[in-house]
Amino acid sequence: MLLAFDVGNTNIVLGAFKGKKLLQFWRFATDESKSADEYGMLLHQFFQYEGLSLKDVSDVIISSVVPPIMYTLQHTSLKYCNRKAIIVGPGVKTGMNILYDNPKQVGTDRIVNAVAAFEKYGGPLVIVDFGTATTFCAVSEKGEYLGGAIAPGIKISSDALFERAAKLPRVELIKPKKVICKNTISSIQSGLVYGYVGLVDYLVRRMKKELGDHPNTKVIATGGLASMIASESEAIDVVDRFLTLDGLCIIYEKNKT
């Protein structure tokens, strides 16, 4: 069994694979203050609840955009799975040519997503990942990572409104029925959700143009709020909830000994 960690700024998504099949996944808060033992106990509880055993873990792979947590998770892997984790980064084979000014600056989550999307859907591609930040990545027809754009995530935008505007309340991120709303809470929700749809559609439209307006360009969305935005977006073709976990499994297959 392969254990795959997708470590984001807000959440860690953990997937257990048997071969290429995702058996189970869990989402929990990213917490730099937790010890290896605390994460180990979380793993034990997750596995026990699903009738799985940590003894069956044969390999571990980790992609992280939170460097301070890496030592803890590596120690967790060694102590509770008896495996040295593969860390996605320099020296790990991805099979993808990174055409970035400095390839080391590209977040590993973006590369993992690109690898998975190209293998699953072909190219050219635009990948939109709705995480703490919203990332837009372009992949060429040949499977080259070309670069992209980064915008504040929709939750960051919501939090900023609450923190910086004295009279505006914190709101639940749900889609109101109309854009023209008649109360403050719905008005904020309208601006956040429909405004974000506009941001996504415009950036994707520009990226597709820069990709040469190729008729077969697919737009893949992933991340926690992907489904809500995709339900209004004219640009998104596919919502793939498990894109990053699938990418970790693909990269593991390219690097296992």
Buried (B, 14 or more C-beta within 10 A) or exposed (E): BBBBBBBBBBBBBBBBBEEEEBEBBBEEEBBEEBEBEEBBBBBEEBBEEEEBEBEEBEBBBBBBBBEEBBEBBBBBBBEBBEBEBBBBEEEBEBEBEBEBEEEEEBBBBBBBBBBBBBBBBEBBBBBBBBBBBBBBBBBBBEBBBBBBBEBBBBBBBBEEBEEEEEEBEEBEBEBBEEEEBEEEBBBBBBBBBBEBBEBBBEBBBEBBEEBEEEEEBBBBBBBBBBEBBBEBBEBBBBBBBBBBBBBBBBBBBEBEE
